[in-house]
Amino acid sequence: MELVAAALDGDRYALARLISLIEDRHAAAQDAMSALFPHTGRAHLIGVTGPPGSGKSTLVNALAQQIRELERTAGIIAVDPSSPFTGGALLGDRVRMRDLTGDPGVFVRSMATRGSLGGLAQATNDVVKVLDAAGFDVVLIETVGAGQSEVEIARTAYTTVVLEAPGMGDEVQALKAGLMEIADILVVNKADRPGAARTARALEMVIDRNAARDSDAWQPPILQTIALDGSGVPELLDAIDEHRRHLCATGLLAERERRRVERELVGVLERELLDRLVSRLGREHLDRWIERVVAREVDVYTVASRLCETV
Amino acid sequence: MELVAAALDGDRYALARLISLIEDRHAAAQDAMSALFPHTGRAHLIGVTGPPGSGKSTLVNALAQQIRELERTAGIIAVDPSSPFTGGALLGDRVRMRDLTGDPGVFVRSMATRGSLGGLAQATNDVVKVLDAAGFDVVLIETVGAGQSEVEIARTAYTTVVLEAPGMGDEVQALKAGLMEIADILVVNKADRPGAARTARALEMVIDRNAARDSDAWQPPILQTIALDGSGVPELLDAIDEHRRHLCATGLLAERERRRVERELVGVLERELLDRLVSRLGREHLDRWIERVVAREVDVYTVASRLCETV
Protein backbone atom coordinates (compact mmCIF):
# COMPACT_ATOMS: atom_id res chain seq x y z
CA MET A 1 0.00 0.00 0.00
CA GLU A 2 1.34 3.34 -1.11
CA LEU A 3 -0.38 5.19 1.72
CA VAL A 4 1.25 2.99 4.36
CA ALA A 5 4.71 3.39 2.83
CA ALA A 6 4.29 7.17 2.78
CA ALA A 7 3.02 7.20 6.37
CA LEU A 8 6.01 5.12 7.50
CA ASP A 9 8.19 7.78 5.84
CA GLY A 10 6.46 10.36 8.03
CA ASP A 11 4.65 12.04 5.11
CA ARG A 12 2.19 14.38 6.82
CA TYR A 13 -0.46 14.20 4.14
CA ALA A 14 -0.38 10.40 4.26
CA LEU A 15 -0.63 10.43 8.06
CA ALA A 16 -3.64 12.72 8.00
CA ARG A 17 -5.32 10.64 5.30
CA LEU A 18 -4.71 7.38 7.14
CA ILE A 19 -6.06 8.77 10.41
CA SER A 20 -9.21 9.91 8.61
CA LEU A 21 -9.69 6.37 7.27
CA ILE A 22 -9.38 5.06 10.83
CA GLU A 23 -11.89 7.59 12.17
CA ASP A 24 -14.35 6.71 9.42
CA ARG A 25 -13.82 2.99 10.13
CA HIS A 26 -13.07 2.55 6.44
CA ALA A 27 -12.41 -1.03 5.34
CA ALA A 28 -8.95 -0.05 4.07
CA ALA A 29 -7.93 1.10 7.55
CA GLN A 30 -7.74 -2.42 8.92
CA ASP A 31 -5.37 -3.62 6.19
CA ALA A 32 -3.25 -0.54 6.70
CA MET A 33 -3.06 -1.21 10.43
CA SER A 34 -1.93 -4.80 9.80
CA ALA A 35 0.80 -3.53 7.46
CA LEU A 36 1.93 -0.83 9.91
CA PHE A 37 1.88 -2.95 13.01
CA PRO A 38 5.34 -4.60 12.77
CA HIS A 39 6.84 -1.09 12.81
CA THR A 40 5.29 -0.15 16.15
CA GLY A 41 6.59 -0.50 19.69
CA ARG A 42 9.36 2.06 19.72
CA ALA A 43 7.62 5.27 20.81
CA HIS A 44 7.14 6.14 24.45
CA LEU A 45 3.43 6.64 25.06
CA ILE A 46 2.57 9.40 27.50
CA GLY A 47 -0.97 10.05 28.72
CA VAL A 48 -1.80 13.52 30.01
CA THR A 49 -5.09 13.92 31.82
CA GLY A 50 -6.76 16.11 34.41
CA PRO A 51 -9.97 17.98 35.14
CA PRO A 52 -11.29 20.62 32.72
CA GLY A 53 -9.45 23.89 33.27
CA SER A 54 -6.22 22.38 34.57
CA GLY A 55 -4.36 23.47 31.44
CA LYS A 56 -3.79 20.15 29.67
CA SER A 57 -3.52 21.53 26.13
CA THR A 58 -1.04 24.22 27.13
CA LEU A 59 1.10 21.76 29.06
CA VAL A 60 1.09 19.22 26.23
CA ASN A 61 2.14 22.04 23.91
CA ALA A 62 4.99 23.04 26.25
CA LEU A 63 6.07 19.40 26.62
CA ALA A 64 6.21 19.03 22.84
CA GLN A 65 8.42 22.13 22.59
CA GLN A 66 10.75 20.76 25.27
CA ILE A 67 10.89 17.41 23.45
CA ARG A 68 11.90 19.31 20.27
CA GLU A 69 14.62 21.20 22.21
CA LEU A 70 16.20 17.81 22.88
CA GLU A 71 15.92 17.02 19.15
CA ARG A 72 13.35 14.34 19.68
CA THR A 73 10.02 14.21 17.82
CA ALA A 74 6.46 14.16 19.15
CA GLY A 75 3.04 13.08 17.95
CA ILE A 76 0.10 14.58 19.83
CA ILE A 77 -3.39 13.06 20.01
CA ALA A 78 -6.00 15.21 21.74
CA VAL A 79 -9.05 13.11 22.58
CA ASP A 80 -11.99 15.42 23.02
CA PRO A 81 -15.34 14.08 24.14
CA SER A 82 -17.20 17.17 23.01
CA SER A 83 -18.75 17.17 19.57
CA PRO A 84 -17.41 19.22 16.66
CA PHE A 85 -20.52 21.38 17.07
CA THR A 86 -19.30 22.78 20.37
CA GLY A 87 -15.92 23.57 18.90
CA GLY A 88 -13.73 22.10 21.63
CA ALA A 89 -11.49 20.08 19.36
CA LEU A 90 -11.06 22.84 16.82
CA LEU A 91 -10.03 25.44 19.37
CA GLY A 92 -7.41 23.11 20.79
CA ASP A 93 -5.84 22.65 17.39
CA ARG A 94 -5.81 26.32 16.65
CA VAL A 95 -4.02 27.19 19.87
CA ARG A 96 -1.39 24.58 19.16
CA MET A 97 -0.86 25.46 15.56
CA ARG A 98 0.32 28.93 16.49
CA ASP A 99 3.38 27.49 18.22
CA LEU A 100 4.07 24.29 16.38
CA THR A 101 3.08 24.92 12.79
CA GLY A 102 5.69 24.16 10.20
CA ASP A 103 7.78 21.95 12.46
CA PRO A 104 8.04 18.52 10.81
CA GLY A 105 9.05 17.01 14.16
CA VAL A 106 5.58 17.51 15.60
CA PHE A 107 2.25 16.14 14.40
CA VAL A 108 -1.02 17.16 16.09
CA ARG A 109 -4.39 15.49 15.72
CA SER A 110 -7.64 16.04 17.60
CA MET A 111 -10.15 13.24 17.84
CA ALA A 112 -13.77 13.75 18.79
CA THR A 113 -16.34 11.12 19.61
CA ARG A 114 -18.09 9.83 16.53
CA GLY A 115 -20.68 7.35 17.57
CA SER A 116 -19.73 4.89 20.25
CA LEU A 117 -17.28 5.12 23.05
CA GLY A 118 -15.65 1.81 22.22
CA GLY A 119 -15.14 3.21 18.74
CA LEU A 120 -13.22 6.20 20.09
CA ALA A 121 -11.00 4.09 22.32
CA GLN A 122 -10.13 1.76 19.43
CA ALA A 123 -9.58 4.61 16.98
CA THR A 124 -7.24 6.23 19.50
CA ASN A 125 -5.32 2.95 19.84
CA ASP A 126 -4.91 2.83 16.07
CA VAL A 127 -3.80 6.45 15.73
CA VAL A 128 -1.21 5.85 18.46
CA LYS A 129 0.12 2.95 16.36
CA VAL A 130 0.22 5.08 13.21
CA LEU A 131 2.32 7.79 14.90
CA ASP A 132 4.50 5.16 16.59
CA ALA A 133 5.16 3.42 13.25
CA ALA A 134 5.83 6.76 11.57
CA GLY A 135 8.82 7.10 13.87
CA PHE A 136 7.80 9.72 16.42
CA ASP A 137 9.90 9.25 19.56
CA VAL A 138 7.05 10.17 21.84
CA VAL A 139 3.28 10.02 21.44
CA LEU A 140 1.36 12.31 23.80
CA ILE A 141 -2.26 11.30 24.41
CA GLU A 142 -4.28 14.09 25.99
CA THR A 143 -7.72 13.36 27.45
CA VAL A 144 -10.19 15.35 29.54
CA GLY A 145 -9.75 13.16 32.58
CA ALA A 146 -13.14 13.64 34.08
CA GLY A 147 -14.86 10.44 33.09
CA GLN A 148 -14.17 6.78 33.38
CA SER A 149 -13.78 6.33 29.63
CA GLU A 150 -11.18 9.07 29.42
CA VAL A 151 -9.35 7.37 32.26
CA GLU A 152 -9.41 4.13 30.25
CA ILE A 153 -7.87 5.91 27.28
CA ALA A 154 -5.19 7.53 29.43
CA ARG A 155 -4.34 4.09 30.83
CA THR A 156 -3.25 2.89 27.39
CA ALA A 157 -0.10 5.00 27.88
CA TYR A 158 3.07 3.74 29.55
CA THR A 159 3.46 6.89 31.63
CA THR A 160 0.37 8.74 32.83
CA VAL A 161 0.69 12.36 33.93
CA VAL A 162 -2.23 13.70 36.00
CA LEU A 163 -2.68 17.47 36.16
CA GLU A 164 -4.30 19.57 38.83
CA ALA A 165 -4.59 23.33 39.07
CA PRO A 166 -4.94 25.45 42.22
CA GLY A 167 -8.02 27.51 42.90
CA MET A 168 -10.61 25.18 41.35
CA GLY A 169 -12.63 24.93 44.52
CA ASP A 170 -11.71 23.53 47.89
CA GLU A 171 -11.22 19.94 46.90
CA VAL A 172 -8.64 18.36 44.68
CA GLN A 173 -10.61 17.77 41.47
CA ALA A 174 -8.44 14.88 40.31
CA LEU A 175 -9.34 13.08 43.52
CA LYS A 176 -13.03 13.47 42.81
CA ALA A 177 -12.61 12.16 39.30
CA GLY A 178 -10.80 9.06 40.54
CA LEU A 179 -7.62 9.93 38.66
CA MET A 180 -5.11 9.46 41.49
CA GLU A 181 -4.85 5.69 41.12
CA ILE A 182 -3.60 5.94 37.54
CA ALA A 183 -1.06 8.74 38.09
CA ASP A 184 2.62 7.96 37.53
CA ILE A 185 3.47 11.64 37.80
CA LEU A 186 1.41 14.39 39.43
CA VAL A 187 1.64 17.98 38.25
CA VAL A 188 0.27 21.13 39.86
CA ASN A 189 0.01 23.37 36.82
CA LYS A 190 -0.60 27.14 36.97
CA ALA A 191 1.78 27.06 39.94
CA ASP A 192 2.02 30.86 39.97
CA ARG A 193 -1.58 31.06 41.14
CA PRO A 194 -2.54 31.35 44.80
CA GLY A 195 -3.13 28.02 46.51
CA ALA A 196 -0.56 26.03 44.48
CA ALA A 197 1.36 24.95 47.58
CA ARG A 198 -1.86 23.92 49.29
CA THR A 199 -2.91 21.84 46.28
CA ALA A 200 0.52 20.16 46.22
CA ARG A 201 0.23 19.35 49.94
CA ALA A 202 -3.25 17.88 49.42
CA LEU A 203 -1.85 15.62 46.69
CA GLU A 204 1.12 14.72 48.89
CA MET A 205 -1.20 13.50 51.63
CA VAL A 206 -3.05 11.18 49.29
CA ILE A 207 0.20 9.84 47.84
CA ASP A 208 1.55 9.16 51.31
CA ARG A 209 -1.52 7.13 52.15
CA ASN A 210 -0.94 5.05 49.05
CA ALA A 211 2.78 4.73 49.70
CA ALA A 212 2.24 3.18 53.11
CA ARG A 213 0.62 0.19 51.48
CA ASP A 214 3.19 -0.49 48.82
CA SER A 215 6.68 0.70 49.67
CA ASP A 216 8.61 -1.00 46.82
CA ALA A 217 6.65 0.55 44.00
CA TRP A 218 7.23 3.72 41.98
CA GLN A 219 6.53 6.82 44.08
CA PRO A 220 4.69 9.33 41.88
CA PRO A 221 6.58 12.63 42.14
CA ILE A 222 4.58 15.84 42.55
CA LEU A 223 5.88 18.59 40.28
CA GLN A 224 4.87 22.20 39.79
CA THR A 225 4.69 23.78 36.35
CA ILE A 226 3.61 27.00 34.68
CA ALA A 227 2.85 25.64 31.25
CA LEU A 228 2.30 29.13 29.77
CA ASP A 229 5.95 30.19 30.24
CA GLY A 230 7.46 26.70 30.32
CA SER A 231 8.54 26.74 33.99
CA GLY A 232 9.03 23.26 35.37
CA VAL A 233 8.53 21.61 31.98
CA PRO A 234 12.15 20.37 31.60
CA GLU A 235 11.85 18.79 35.06
CA LEU A 236 8.58 17.15 34.01
CA LEU A 237 10.22 15.64 30.92
CA ASP A 238 13.08 14.39 33.14
CA ALA A 239 10.55 12.72 35.44
CA ILE A 240 8.85 11.09 32.44
CA ASP A 241 12.20 9.75 31.22
CA GLU A 242 13.00 8.48 34.70
CA HIS A 243 9.65 6.72 34.87
CA ARG A 244 10.35 5.03 31.56
CA ARG A 245 13.73 3.85 32.87
CA HIS A 246 11.97 2.51 35.98
CA LEU A 247 9.44 0.66 33.80
CA CYS A 248 12.23 -0.91 31.73
CA ALA A 249 14.40 -1.84 34.71
CA THR A 250 11.57 -3.50 36.63
CA GLY A 251 9.99 -5.28 33.67
CA LEU A 252 6.84 -3.21 34.15
CA LEU A 253 7.03 -1.84 30.60
CA ALA A 254 6.49 -5.32 29.20
CA GLU A 255 3.66 -5.89 31.66
CA ARG A 256 1.91 -2.65 30.70
CA GLU A 257 2.34 -3.47 27.05
CA ARG A 258 0.80 -6.87 27.63
CA ARG A 259 -2.20 -5.32 29.38
CA ARG A 260 -2.56 -2.79 26.55
CA VAL A 261 -2.66 -5.58 23.99
CA GLU A 262 -5.11 -7.65 26.04
CA ARG A 263 -7.52 -4.75 26.46
CA GLU A 264 -7.33 -3.96 22.77
CA LEU A 265 -7.81 -7.57 21.67
CA VAL A 266 -10.85 -7.95 23.92
CA GLY A 267 -12.41 -4.83 22.42
CA VAL A 268 -11.75 -5.88 18.82
CA LEU A 269 -12.98 -9.44 19.51
CA GLU A 270 -16.22 -8.21 21.08
CA ARG A 271 -17.05 -6.08 18.07
CA GLU A 272 -16.04 -8.75 15.55
CA LEU A 273 -18.09 -11.46 17.29
CA LEU A 274 -21.14 -9.20 17.44
CA ASP A 275 -20.81 -8.16 13.79
CA ARG A 276 -20.62 -11.79 12.72
CA LEU A 277 -23.63 -12.78 14.81
CA VAL A 278 -25.75 -9.91 13.47
CA SER A 279 -24.84 -10.59 9.85
CA ARG A 280 -25.59 -14.29 10.30
CA LEU A 281 -28.96 -13.78 12.00
CA GLY A 282 -29.98 -10.80 9.93
CA ARG A 283 -30.84 -7.39 11.27
CA GLU A 284 -34.61 -8.09 11.12
CA HIS A 285 -34.29 -11.16 13.31
CA LEU A 286 -32.47 -9.13 15.97
CA ASP A 287 -35.09 -6.37 15.71
CA ARG A 288 -37.87 -8.87 16.38
CA TRP A 289 -36.14 -9.95 19.57
CA ILE A 290 -35.73 -6.32 20.63
CA GLU A 291 -39.48 -5.80 20.15
CA ARG A 292 -40.19 -8.82 22.34
CA VAL A 293 -37.99 -7.38 25.10
CA VAL A 294 -39.72 -4.00 24.79
CA ALA A 295 -43.04 -5.87 25.23
CA ARG A 296 -41.59 -7.52 28.39
CA GLU A 297 -42.14 -11.00 26.92
CA VAL A 298 -38.53 -11.92 27.53
CA ASP A 299 -35.48 -10.31 29.16
CA VAL A 300 -32.16 -9.39 27.52
CA TYR A 301 -30.17 -12.08 29.33
CA THR A 302 -32.45 -14.83 28.06
CA VAL A 303 -32.34 -13.39 24.54
CA ALA A 304 -28.55 -13.18 24.61
CA SER A 305 -28.24 -16.82 25.74
CA ARG A 306 -30.59 -18.03 23.01
CA LEU A 307 -28.92 -16.02 20.25
CA CYS A 308 -25.50 -17.28 21.32
CA GLU A 309 -26.74 -20.88 21.20
CA THR A 310 -27.54 -20.45 17.51
CA VAL A 311 -23.93 -19.66 16.64
CA MET B 1 -37.04 -16.93 44.48
CA GLU B 2 -37.82 -15.54 47.90
CA LEU B 3 -35.46 -12.59 47.41
CA VAL B 4 -37.23 -11.51 44.21
CA ALA B 5 -40.66 -11.73 45.83
CA ALA B 6 -39.47 -9.62 48.76
CA ALA B 7 -37.86 -7.07 46.41
CA LEU B 8 -41.11 -6.82 44.41
CA ASP B 9 -42.82 -6.07 47.71
CA GLY B 10 -40.39 -3.19 48.20
CA ASP B 11 -38.57 -4.84 51.12
CA ARG B 12 -35.49 -2.63 51.63
CA TYR B 13 -33.23 -5.38 52.88
CA ALA B 14 -34.10 -7.53 49.86
CA LEU B 15 -33.47 -4.60 47.50
CA ALA B 16 -30.06 -3.91 49.02
CA ARG B 17 -29.12 -7.60 48.91
CA LEU B 18 -30.22 -7.97 45.29
CA ILE B 19 -28.29 -4.89 44.21
CA SER B 20 -25.17 -6.27 45.89
CA LEU B 21 -25.57 -9.51 43.93
CA ILE B 22 -25.78 -7.45 40.73
CA GLU B 23 -22.68 -5.44 41.60
CA ASP B 24 -20.75 -8.61 42.39
CA ARG B 25 -21.96 -10.15 39.12
CA HIS B 26 -23.16 -13.13 41.14
CA ALA B 27 -24.66 -15.98 39.11
CA ALA B 28 -27.95 -15.67 41.01
CA ALA B 29 -28.35 -12.06 39.84
CA GLN B 30 -29.15 -13.05 36.26
CA ASP B 31 -31.98 -15.39 37.27
CA ALA B 32 -33.35 -12.72 39.58
CA MET B 33 -33.29 -10.18 36.74
CA SER B 34 -35.20 -12.56 34.47
CA ALA B 35 -37.82 -13.04 37.18
CA LEU B 36 -38.12 -9.30 37.87
CA PHE B 37 -38.19 -8.17 34.29
CA PRO B 38 -41.92 -8.62 33.51
CA HIS B 39 -42.64 -6.19 36.38
CA THR B 40 -40.59 -3.36 34.87
CA GLY B 41 -41.57 -0.56 32.52
CA ARG B 42 -43.74 1.60 34.78
CA ALA B 43 -41.26 3.97 36.43
CA HIS B 44 -40.23 7.22 34.79
CA LEU B 45 -36.45 7.20 34.42
CA ILE B 46 -34.78 10.57 34.95
CA GLY B 47 -31.09 11.16 34.34
CA VAL B 48 -29.41 14.06 36.16
CA THR B 49 -25.94 15.00 35.01
CA GLY B 50 -23.61 17.96 34.96
CA PRO B 51 -20.00 18.97 35.62
CA PRO B 52 -18.42 18.37 39.05
CA GLY B 53 -19.47 21.13 41.43
CA SER B 54 -22.79 21.92 39.76
CA GLY B 55 -24.68 20.53 42.76
CA LYS B 56 -26.13 17.32 41.34
CA SER B 57 -26.47 15.42 44.63
CA THR B 58 -28.21 18.33 46.35
CA LEU B 59 -30.61 18.81 43.46
CA VAL B 60 -31.43 15.10 43.24
CA ASN B 61 -32.09 15.19 46.98
CA ALA B 62 -34.41 18.20 46.58
CA LEU B 63 -36.18 16.55 43.64
CA ALA B 64 -36.79 13.43 45.71
CA GLN B 65 -38.31 15.53 48.50
CA GLN B 66 -40.59 17.29 46.01
CA ILE B 67 -41.62 13.93 44.56
CA ARG B 68 -42.52 12.80 48.08
CA GLU B 69 -44.57 15.99 48.62
CA LEU B 70 -46.74 14.84 45.73
CA GLU B 71 -47.01 11.41 47.40
CA ARG B 72 -45.02 9.67 44.73
CA THR B 73 -42.01 7.45 45.46
CA ALA B 74 -38.43 7.72 44.23
CA GLY B 75 -35.46 5.43 43.79
CA ILE B 76 -32.08 7.16 43.49
CA ILE B 77 -28.99 5.68 41.86
CA ALA B 78 -25.84 7.76 42.19
CA VAL B 79 -23.22 6.54 39.72
CA ASP B 80 -19.84 7.62 40.96
CA PRO B 81 -16.73 7.01 38.90
CA SER B 82 -14.37 7.58 41.81
CA SER B 83 -13.22 4.60 43.78
CA PRO B 84 -14.36 3.80 47.33
CA PHE B 85 -10.85 4.79 48.42
CA THR B 86 -11.46 8.46 47.60
CA GLY B 87 -14.74 8.41 49.47
CA GLY B 88 -16.88 10.16 46.88
CA ALA B 89 -19.71 7.65 46.90
CA LEU B 90 -19.83 7.37 50.65
CA LEU B 91 -20.00 11.10 51.23
CA GLY B 92 -22.90 11.41 48.80
CA ASP B 93 -24.87 8.80 50.70
CA ARG B 94 -24.22 10.41 54.03
CA VAL B 95 -25.42 13.81 52.87
CA ARG B 96 -28.61 12.28 51.55
CA MET B 97 -29.33 10.10 54.53
CA ARG B 98 -29.64 13.13 56.77
CA ASP B 99 -32.73 14.27 54.88
CA LEU B 100 -34.27 11.08 53.60
CA THR B 101 -33.54 8.45 56.22
CA GLY B 102 -36.51 6.54 57.50
CA ASP B 103 -38.78 7.43 54.59
CA PRO B 104 -39.91 4.15 52.97
CA GLY B 105 -40.88 6.08 49.82
CA VAL B 106 -37.25 6.77 48.95
CA PHE B 107 -34.42 4.32 48.29
CA VAL B 108 -30.87 5.56 47.71
CA ARG B 109 -27.98 3.58 46.30
CA SER B 110 -24.50 4.69 45.24
CA MET B 111 -22.61 2.69 42.65
CA ALA B 112 -18.88 2.99 42.10
CA THR B 113 -16.82 1.54 39.29
CA ARG B 114 -15.72 -1.99 40.02
CA GLY B 115 -13.61 -3.20 37.19
CA SER B 116 -14.77 -2.37 33.72
CA LEU B 117 -16.84 0.46 32.42
CA GLY B 118 -19.20 -1.81 30.51
CA GLY B 119 -19.76 -3.60 33.78
CA LEU B 120 -20.84 -0.38 35.49
CA ALA B 121 -23.24 0.57 32.70
CA GLN B 122 -24.86 -2.88 32.75
CA ALA B 123 -25.06 -2.99 36.55
CA THR B 124 -26.73 0.44 36.48
CA ASN B 125 -29.26 -0.85 33.92
CA ASP B 126 -30.07 -3.76 36.20
CA VAL B 127 -30.42 -1.66 39.34
CA VAL B 128 -32.79 0.65 37.43
CA LYS B 129 -34.89 -2.42 36.62
CA VAL B 130 -34.88 -3.60 40.24
CA LEU B 131 -36.18 -0.24 41.50
CA ASP B 132 -38.69 -0.04 38.63
CA ALA B 133 -40.02 -3.52 39.42
CA ALA B 134 -40.15 -2.69 43.15
CA GLY B 135 -42.75 -0.08 42.26
CA PHE B 136 -40.94 3.24 42.63
CA ASP B 137 -42.78 5.84 40.52
CA VAL B 138 -39.57 7.56 39.53
CA VAL B 139 -35.97 6.38 39.27
CA LEU B 140 -33.39 9.17 39.39
CA ILE B 141 -30.00 8.29 37.88
CA GLU B 142 -27.29 10.75 38.86
CA THR B 143 -23.94 10.73 37.03
CA VAL B 144 -20.91 13.01 37.05
CA GLY B 145 -21.48 14.19 33.51
CA ALA B 146 -17.96 14.93 32.61
CA GLY B 147 -17.01 11.92 30.57
CA GLN B 148 -18.43 10.11 27.60
CA SER B 149 -19.29 7.01 29.61
CA GLU B 150 -21.26 9.00 32.16
CA VAL B 151 -23.11 10.59 29.25
CA GLU B 152 -23.94 7.09 27.97
CA ILE B 153 -25.36 6.14 31.35
CA ALA B 154 -27.42 9.34 31.54
CA ARG B 155 -28.82 8.55 28.09
CA THR B 156 -30.48 5.41 29.38
CA ALA B 157 -33.07 7.69 31.04
CA TYR B 158 -36.25 8.91 29.33
CA THR B 159 -35.75 12.48 30.52
CA THR B 160 -32.23 13.86 30.91
CA VAL B 161 -31.67 16.94 33.08
CA VAL B 162 -28.33 18.72 32.54
CA LEU B 163 -27.10 20.98 35.32
CA GLU B 164 -24.82 23.97 35.14
CA ALA B 165 -23.69 26.32 37.88
CA PRO B 166 -22.57 29.94 37.53
CA GLY B 167 -19.09 31.03 38.40
CA MET B 168 -17.22 27.93 37.30
CA GLY B 169 -14.96 29.79 34.94
CA ASP B 170 -15.81 31.80 31.87
CA GLU B 171 -17.15 29.00 29.73
CA VAL B 172 -20.22 26.89 30.13
CA GLN B 173 -18.75 23.63 31.45
CA ALA B 174 -21.60 21.46 30.17
CA LEU B 175 -20.78 22.71 26.68
CA LYS B 176 -17.18 21.61 27.06
CA ALA B 177 -18.23 18.19 28.25
CA GLY B 178 -20.53 17.70 25.27
CA LEU B 179 -23.62 17.43 27.44
CA MET B 180 -25.85 19.89 25.56
CA GLU B 181 -26.92 17.40 22.89
CA ILE B 182 -28.47 15.03 25.42
CA ALA B 183 -30.30 17.66 27.51
CA ASP B 184 -34.10 17.52 27.62
CA ILE B 185 -34.14 20.11 30.40
CA LEU B 186 -31.38 22.55 31.32
CA VAL B 187 -30.96 23.82 34.86
CA VAL B 188 -28.80 26.65 36.16
CA ASN B 189 -28.40 25.56 39.77
CA LYS B 190 -27.00 27.79 42.54
CA ALA B 191 -29.03 30.54 40.87
CA ASP B 192 -28.44 32.88 43.83
CA ARG B 193 -24.78 33.13 42.91
CA PRO B 194 -23.43 35.97 40.76
CA GLY B 195 -23.37 35.17 37.07
CA ALA B 196 -26.47 32.96 37.03
CA ALA B 197 -28.27 35.13 34.46
CA ARG B 198 -25.17 35.18 32.27
CA THR B 199 -24.90 31.39 32.41
CA ALA B 200 -28.59 31.08 31.50
CA ARG B 201 -28.09 33.43 28.52
CA ALA B 202 -25.08 31.41 27.35
CA LEU B 203 -27.20 28.25 27.42
CA GLU B 204 -30.06 30.06 25.65
CA MET B 205 -27.77 30.97 22.77
CA VAL B 206 -26.71 27.38 22.23
CA ILE B 207 -30.30 26.13 22.43
CA ASP B 208 -31.40 28.74 19.89
CA ARG B 209 -28.77 27.55 17.48
CA ASN B 210 -30.07 24.01 17.82
CA ALA B 211 -33.69 25.11 17.58
CA ALA B 212 -33.15 26.74 14.21
CA ARG B 213 -32.37 23.36 12.72
CA ASP B 214 -35.29 21.43 14.11
CA SER B 215 -38.36 23.50 14.85
CA ASP B 216 -40.89 20.69 15.50
CA ALA B 217 -38.93 19.01 18.25
CA TRP B 218 -39.03 19.44 22.03
CA GLN B 219 -37.46 22.75 23.06
CA PRO B 220 -35.38 22.15 26.20
CA PRO B 221 -36.49 24.71 28.79
CA ILE B 222 -33.84 26.52 30.83
CA LEU B 223 -34.76 26.66 34.52
CA GLN B 224 -33.06 28.20 37.51
CA THR B 225 -32.91 26.43 40.86
CA ILE B 226 -31.37 26.82 44.30
CA ALA B 227 -31.27 23.18 45.30
CA LEU B 228 -30.16 23.99 48.86
CA ASP B 229 -33.43 25.75 49.77
CA GLY B 230 -35.62 24.05 47.14
CA SER B 231 -36.28 27.16 45.01
CA GLY B 232 -37.36 26.26 41.51
CA VAL B 233 -37.55 22.56 42.27
CA PRO B 234 -41.38 22.28 41.90
CA GLU B 235 -41.06 23.97 38.49
CA LEU B 236 -38.33 21.49 37.54
CA LEU B 237 -40.55 18.54 38.45
CA ASP B 238 -43.37 20.12 36.40
CA ALA B 239 -41.02 20.38 33.42
CA ILE B 240 -40.03 16.74 33.85
CA ASP B 241 -43.70 15.70 33.90
CA GLU B 242 -44.38 17.81 30.83
CA HIS B 243 -41.46 16.20 29.02
CA ARG B 244 -42.85 12.76 29.84
CA ARG B 245 -46.25 13.79 28.44
CA HIS B 246 -44.49 15.03 25.29
CA LEU B 247 -42.65 11.71 24.95
CA CYS B 248 -45.89 9.76 25.31
CA ALA B 249 -47.89 11.97 22.94
CA THR B 250 -45.30 11.87 20.17
CA GLY B 251 -44.46 8.19 20.48
CA LEU B 252 -40.91 9.13 21.47
CA LEU B 253 -41.14 7.23 24.76
CA ALA B 254 -41.51 3.96 22.88
CA GLU B 255 -38.63 4.95 20.61
CA ARG B 256 -36.33 5.78 23.55
CA GLU B 257 -37.32 2.52 25.23
CA ARG B 258 -36.46 0.63 22.06
CA ARG B 259 -33.03 2.29 21.88
CA ARG B 260 -32.44 1.53 25.56
CA VAL B 261 -33.18 -2.14 24.98
CA GLU B 262 -31.03 -2.30 21.86
CA ARG B 263 -28.02 -0.73 23.60
CA GLU B 264 -28.43 -3.09 26.52
CA LEU B 265 -28.82 -6.18 24.36
CA VAL B 266 -25.72 -5.29 22.36
CA GLY B 267 -23.70 -4.93 25.57
CA VAL B 268 -24.92 -8.21 27.04
CA LEU B 269 -24.39 -10.04 23.74
CA GLU B 270 -20.82 -8.76 23.40
CA ARG B 271 -19.88 -10.01 26.83
CA GLU B 272 -21.66 -13.33 26.43
CA LEU B 273 -20.05 -14.01 23.04
CA LEU B 274 -16.60 -13.18 24.39
CA ASP B 275 -17.08 -15.33 27.51
CA ARG B 276 -18.13 -18.29 25.37
CA LEU B 277 -15.19 -17.86 23.01
CA VAL B 278 -12.67 -17.63 25.85
CA SER B 279 -14.07 -20.67 27.68
CA ARG B 280 -14.06 -22.67 24.44
CA LEU B 281 -10.50 -21.74 23.45
CA GLY B 282 -9.09 -21.79 26.95
CA ARG B 283 -7.39 -18.87 28.67
CA GLU B 284 -3.88 -20.19 27.85
CA HIS B 285 -4.63 -20.24 24.14
CA LEU B 286 -5.70 -16.58 24.25
CA ASP B 287 -2.61 -15.70 26.29
CA ARG B 288 -0.34 -17.23 23.65
CA TRP B 289 -1.94 -15.03 20.99
CA ILE B 290 -1.49 -11.97 23.20
CA GLU B 291 2.21 -12.81 23.52
CA ARG B 292 2.51 -13.03 19.74
CA VAL B 293 0.93 -9.59 19.38
CA VAL B 294 3.30 -8.18 22.01
CA ALA B 295 6.18 -9.63 19.97
CA ARG B 296 4.75 -7.86 16.86
CA GLU B 297 4.42 -11.18 15.02
CA VAL B 298 0.77 -10.53 14.29
CA ASP B 299 -1.70 -7.67 14.82
CA VAL B 300 -4.90 -7.71 16.89
CA TYR B 301 -7.21 -7.49 13.87
CA THR B 302 -5.69 -10.59 12.30
CA VAL B 303 -5.84 -12.45 15.61
CA ALA B 304 -9.50 -11.47 16.12
CA SER B 305 -10.44 -12.70 12.63
CA ARG B 306 -8.68 -16.03 13.13
CA LEU B 307 -10.15 -16.65 16.57
CA CYS B 308 -13.64 -15.86 15.28
CA GLU B 309 -13.18 -18.36 12.43
CA THR B 310 -12.66 -21.13 14.97
CA VAL B 311 -16.12 -20.61 16.48
Interface residues (C-beta under 8 A of the other chain):
Chain A: Q30 M33 S34 F37 P38 T40 G41 P51 P52 G53 P81 S82 S83 F85 T86 G88 T113 L117 L120 V144 A146 G147 Q148 S149 E150 V151 E152 G169 Q173 L175 K176 A177 G178 M180 E181 A254 E257 R258 V261 E262 E264 L265 V266 V268 L269 E270 R271 E272 L273 L274 R276 L277 L286 W289 I290 E291 V293 V294 R296 V298 D299 V300 Y301 T302 V303 A304 S305 L307 C308 V311
Chain B: Q30 M33 S34 F37 P38 T40 G41 P51 P52 G53 P81 S82 S83 F85 T86 G88 T113 L117 L120 V144 A146 G147 Q148 S149 E150 V151 E152 G169 Q173 L175 K176 A177 G178 M180 E181 A254 E257 R258 V261 E262 E264 L265 V266 V268 L269 E270 R271 E272 L273 L274 R276 L277 L286 W289 I290 E291 V293 V294 R296 V298 D299 V300 Y301 T302 V303 A304 S305 L307 C308 V311
